[in-house]
Amino acid sequence: MIRAVTDRVFIRLPPETETTEGGIIVPHDGPNERIVGEVISVGDKVKSVKVGDKVLFHIFDDLPSAEKDVVVVRENSILGVFENE
């Protein structure tokens, strides 16, 4: 696992396809302007989120990482943290 530094936040993205209760696969049609993910690592200067938080972030600010389903953003690209999730 790689550790985030400074104001960087590593976020695990949800799977690209979702399945309904009946087993129907619902693919995502394309890039969204915003996306939701789970924080898996935070840099030492990050104050507003912690590992395990479910966050909404601006997708155009993300950078790919070594893992396909993980992206890196700066803390100021995070738009909000879901509470009671």
MDAnalysis code that builds the backbone (N, CA, C; Angstrom):
import MDAnalysis as mda
import numpy as np

u = mda.Universe.empty(255, n_residues=85, atom_resindex=np.repeat(np.arange(85), 3), trajectory=True)
u.add_TopologyAttr("name", ["N", "CA", "C"] * 85)
u.add_TopologyAttr("resid", np.arange(1, 86))
u.add_TopologyAttr("resname", ["MET", "ILE", "ARG", "ALA", "VAL", "THR", "ASP", "ARG", "VAL", "PHE", "ILE", "ARG", "LEU", "PRO", "PRO", "GLU", "THR", "GLU", "THR", "THR", "GLU", "GLY", "GLY", "ILE", "ILE", "VAL", "PRO", "HIS", "ASP", "GLY", "PRO", "ASN", "GLU", "ARG", "ILE", "VAL", "GLY", "GLU", "VAL", "ILE", "SER", "VAL", "GLY", "ASP", "LYS", "VAL", "LYS", "SER", "VAL", "LYS", "VAL", "GLY", "ASP", "LYS", "VAL", "LEU", "PHE", "HIS", "ILE", "PHE", "ASP", "ASP", "LEU", "PRO", "SER", "ALA", "GLU", "LYS", "ASP", "VAL", "VAL", "VAL", "VAL", "ARG", "GLU", "ASN", "SER", "ILE", "LEU", "GLY", "VAL", "PHE", "GLU", "ASN", "GLU"])
u.atoms.positions = np.array([
    [0.853, -1.192, 0.000],
    [0.000, 0.000, 0.000],
    [0.884, 1.236, 0.000],
    [0.480, 2.221, -0.734],
    [1.205, 3.481, -0.777],
    [0.577, 4.456, 0.208],
    [1.378, 5.315, 0.823],
    [0.899, 6.274, 1.813],
    [0.844, 7.656, 1.189],
    [-0.259, 8.358, 1.379],
    [-0.421, 9.721, 0.868],
    [0.476, 10.673, 1.653],
    [0.919, 11.749, 0.997],
    [1.755, 12.756, 1.653],
    [1.139, 14.140, 1.480],
    [1.589, 15.074, 2.268],
    [1.152, 16.480, 2.304],
    [-0.361, 16.591, 2.257],
    [-0.913, 17.261, 1.219],
    [-2.364, 17.497, 1.158],
    [-3.081, 16.533, 0.225],
    [-2.474, 15.400, -0.044],
    [-3.063, 14.414, -0.955],
    [-3.972, 13.441, -0.218],
    [-4.994, 12.965, -0.938],
    [-5.941, 11.988, -0.407],
    [-6.114, 10.887, -1.443],
    [-5.941, 9.640, -1.031],
    [-6.166, 8.500, -1.914],
    [-7.590, 8.019, -1.693],
    [-8.323, 7.844, -2.798],
    [-9.736, 7.471, -2.728],
    [-9.981, 6.229, -3.568],
    [-10.626, 5.223, -2.953],
    [-11.015, 4.014, -3.690],
    [-12.376, 4.263, -4.319],
    [-12.452, 4.051, -5.636],
    [-13.688, 4.254, -6.381],
    [-14.590, 3.028, -6.268],
    [-15.897, 3.234, -6.399],
    [-16.812, 2.084, -6.401],
    [-16.631, 1.297, -7.702],
    [-17.108, 0.062, -7.751],
    [-17.021, -0.722, -8.992],
    [-17.701, 0.014, -10.145],
    [-17.202, -0.213, -11.364],
    [-17.741, 0.499, -12.523],
    [-19.145, 0.067, -12.902],
    [-19.532, -1.129, -12.551],
    [-20.888, -1.574, -12.836],
    [-21.589, -1.908, -11.538],
    [-22.872, -1.735, -11.555],
    [-23.672, -2.074, -10.387],
    [-24.679, -3.126, -10.804],
    [-25.086, -3.946, -9.857],
    [-26.078, -4.974, -10.128],
    [-27.297, -4.709, -9.266],
    [-28.470, -4.755, -9.888],
    [-29.705, -4.575, -9.133],
    [-29.994, -5.840, -8.335],
    [-30.973, -5.771, -7.444],
    [-31.336, -6.940, -6.646],
    [-31.756, -8.107, -7.526],
    [-32.303, -7.826, -8.704],
    [-32.723, -8.874, -9.627],
    [-31.593, -9.423, -10.476],
    [-30.387, -8.879, -10.332],
    [-29.238, -9.386, -11.068],
    [-28.946, -8.658, -12.369],
    [-29.659, -7.577, -12.643],
    [-29.429, -6.821, -13.873],
    [-28.220, -5.914, -13.676],
    [-27.275, -5.971, -14.616],
    [-26.073, -5.138, -14.535],
    [-26.388, -3.763, -15.114],
    [-26.086, -2.720, -14.339],
    [-26.329, -1.338, -14.756],
    [-24.966, -0.662, -14.942],
    [-24.493, -0.532, -16.206],
    [-23.186, 0.093, -16.426],
    [-23.271, 1.603, -16.286],
    [-22.145, 2.219, -15.932],
    [-22.069, 3.671, -15.914],
    [-21.841, 4.130, -17.341],
    [-22.536, 5.175, -17.761],
    [-22.482, 5.610, -19.151],
    [-21.231, 6.395, -19.518],
    [-20.608, 7.028, -18.593],
    [-19.429, 7.823, -18.918],
    [-18.961, 8.598, -17.718],
    [-17.985, 9.462, -17.938],
    [-17.443, 10.200, -16.793],
    [-18.463, 11.161, -16.202],
    [-18.447, 11.256, -14.890],
    [-19.289, 12.216, -14.182],
    [-18.432, 13.412, -13.809],
    [-19.046, 14.538, -13.535],
    [-18.281, 15.686, -13.080],
    [-17.895, 15.542, -11.623],
    [-18.661, 14.778, -10.879],
    [-18.368, 14.531, -9.474],
    [-18.533, 13.043, -9.230],
    [-17.850, 12.540, -8.223],
    [-17.959, 11.114, -7.947],
    [-17.794, 10.864, -6.449],
    [-18.212, 9.689, -6.021],
    [-18.144, 9.292, -4.624],
    [-17.113, 8.181, -4.492],
    [-16.386, 8.179, -3.379],
    [-15.421, 7.123, -3.105],
    [-15.101, 7.073, -1.622],
    [-14.289, 6.073, -1.242],
    [-13.901, 5.906, 0.160],
    [-12.433, 6.268, 0.335],
    [-12.150, 7.089, 1.330],
    [-10.784, 7.515, 1.613],
    [-10.000, 6.330, 2.178],
    [-8.836, 6.045, 1.566],
    [-8.017, 4.928, 2.053],
    [-6.658, 5.383, 2.593],
    [-6.269, 6.635, 2.311],
    [-5.020, 7.166, 2.849],
    [-5.063, 8.689, 2.779],
    [-4.532, 9.353, 3.802],
    [-4.494, 10.815, 3.822],
    [-3.087, 11.291, 4.173],
    [-2.699, 12.422, 3.596],
    [-1.410, 13.018, 3.897],
    [-1.412, 13.690, 5.257],
    [-0.222, 14.024, 5.735],
    [-0.088, 14.583, 7.075],
    [-0.647, 15.992, 7.230],
    [-0.904, 16.695, 6.139],
    [-1.474, 18.046, 6.228],
    [-2.993, 18.069, 6.044],
    [-3.594, 16.918, 5.792],
    [-5.040, 16.827, 5.573],
    [-5.756, 16.870, 6.913],
    [-6.714, 17.781, 7.044],
    [-7.437, 17.963, 8.310],
    [-8.928, 17.659, 8.220],
    [-9.506, 17.687, 7.016],
    [-10.965, 17.621, 6.906],
    [-11.531, 16.222, 6.689],
    [-10.697, 15.250, 6.342],
    [-11.190, 13.883, 6.131],
    [-10.235, 12.901, 6.798],
    [-10.748, 11.664, 7.003],
    [-9.927, 10.608, 7.593],
    [-10.177, 9.309, 6.826],
    [-9.308, 8.355, 7.028],
    [-9.454, 7.050, 6.387],
    [-10.808, 6.461, 6.759],
    [-11.506, 5.933, 5.764],
    [-12.823, 5.334, 5.978],
    [-13.978, 6.253, 5.630],
    [-13.730, 7.559, 5.506],
    [-14.799, 8.497, 5.143],
    [-15.269, 8.254, 3.714],
    [-16.560, 8.378, 3.501],
    [-17.145, 8.343, 2.157],
    [-17.251, 9.796, 1.712],
    [-16.609, 10.126, 0.570],
    [-16.515, 11.522, 0.155],
    [-17.026, 11.726, -1.263],
    [-17.439, 12.962, -1.520],
    [-17.818, 13.419, -2.850],
    [-16.691, 14.321, -3.311],
    [-16.156, 14.064, -4.511],
    [-15.040, 14.885, -4.983],
    [-15.203, 15.202, -6.465],
    [-14.482, 16.210, -6.903],
    [-14.525, 16.657, -8.292],
    [-13.610, 15.765, -9.110],
    [-14.170, 15.026, -10.057],
    [-13.417, 14.013, -10.789],
    [-12.348, 14.602, -11.716],
    [-12.481, 15.835, -12.147],
    [-11.499, 16.402, -13.066],
    [-10.195, 16.755, -12.365],
    [-10.162, 16.670, -11.043],
    [-8.946, 16.961, -10.285],
    [-8.196, 15.697, -9.891],
    [-8.694, 14.524, -10.274],
    [-8.065, 13.285, -9.820],
    [-6.891, 12.882, -10.705],
    [-5.972, 12.145, -10.108],
    [-4.835, 11.561, -10.799],
    [-4.885, 10.059, -10.584],
    [-4.503, 9.284, -11.590],
    [-4.497, 7.826, -11.394],
    [-3.396, 7.413, -10.429],
    [-3.544, 6.235, -9.853],
    [-2.512, 5.689, -8.973],
    [-2.085, 4.336, -9.522],
    [-1.273, 3.622, -8.772],
    [-0.808, 2.309, -9.208],
    [-1.946, 1.288, -9.261],
    [-3.001, 1.522, -8.504],
    [-4.156, 0.625, -8.500],
    [-5.243, 1.204, -9.402],
    [-5.872, 0.361, -10.202],
    [-6.878, 0.809, -11.177],
    [-8.060, 1.524, -10.537],
    [-8.496, 1.067, -9.372],
    [-9.695, 1.620, -8.743],
    [-9.390, 2.671, -7.677],
    [-8.169, 3.209, -7.654],
    [-7.781, 4.221, -6.677],
    [-7.294, 5.470, -7.405],
    [-7.776, 6.631, -6.949],
    [-7.324, 7.910, -7.501],
    [-6.745, 8.768, -6.384],
    [-5.991, 9.790, -6.781],
    [-5.378, 10.713, -5.832],
    [-5.905, 12.107, -6.114],
    [-6.342, 12.807, -5.078],
    [-6.796, 14.198, -5.227],
    [-6.163, 15.034, -4.119],
    [-6.142, 16.334, -4.324],
    [-5.748, 17.242, -3.250],
    [-6.953, 17.404, -2.319],
    [-6.675, 17.738, -1.082],
    [-7.754, 17.893, -0.101],
    [-8.805, 18.898, -0.575],
    [-8.389, 19.978, -1.237],
    [-9.362, 20.998, -1.649],
    [-10.254, 20.550, -2.810],
    [-10.010, 19.374, -3.399],
    [-10.893, 18.830, -4.435],
    [-12.065, 18.053, -3.840],
    [-12.022, 17.824, -2.525],
    [-13.112, 17.108, -1.868],
    [-14.233, 18.099, -1.583],
    [-15.420, 17.781, -2.097],
    [-16.570, 18.677, -1.993],
    [-17.383, 18.442, -0.729],
    [-17.336, 17.226, -0.191],
    [-18.115, 16.947, 1.000],
    [-17.841, 15.552, 1.539],
    [-18.218, 15.351, 2.787],
    [-18.082, 14.061, 3.468],
    [-19.485, 13.604, 3.862],
    [-19.840, 12.372, 3.491],
    [-21.143, 11.835, 3.871],
    [-21.127, 11.494, 5.354],
    [-22.148, 11.898, 6.058],
    [-22.258, 11.596, 7.477],
    [-23.244, 10.460, 7.680],
    [-23.021, 9.680, 8.749],
    [-23.906, 8.577, 9.111],
    [-24.061, 7.558, 7.999],
    [-22.989, 7.280, 7.306],
    [-23.014, 6.272, 6.220],
    [-22.445, 4.975, 6.717],
])
